[in-house]
Amino acid sequence: MTDAKMALLELVEQEADADLVREMLAFAAERMMDLEIEAKTGVPVGTRSPDRLNHRNGDRDRNWDTRAGRIELAVRS
């Protein structure tokens, strides 16, 4: 494993500021989901474009259970 992954795992396992770790994981997960949807629709969130390939269909809440604890995500589709 890379050093960065090991450092993150150590933080999670030691419960050193678990809130910060959960916030970082939530931010990264939501950003990755946004990028995936941007790739499918052809435009970023909130942008109108004639080149749009698809349309979004709102969002829903989802809980994601991780080693750092439960993370609440807003899944956009």
Secondary structure as GFF3:
##gff-version 3
##sequence-region A 1 77
A	DSSP	alpha_helix	3	14	.	.	.	ID=ss1
A	DSSP	alpha_helix	18	41	.	.	.	ID=ss2
A	DSSP	beta_strand	59	66	.	.	.	ID=ss3
A	DSSP	beta_strand	69	76	.	.	.	ID=ss4
###
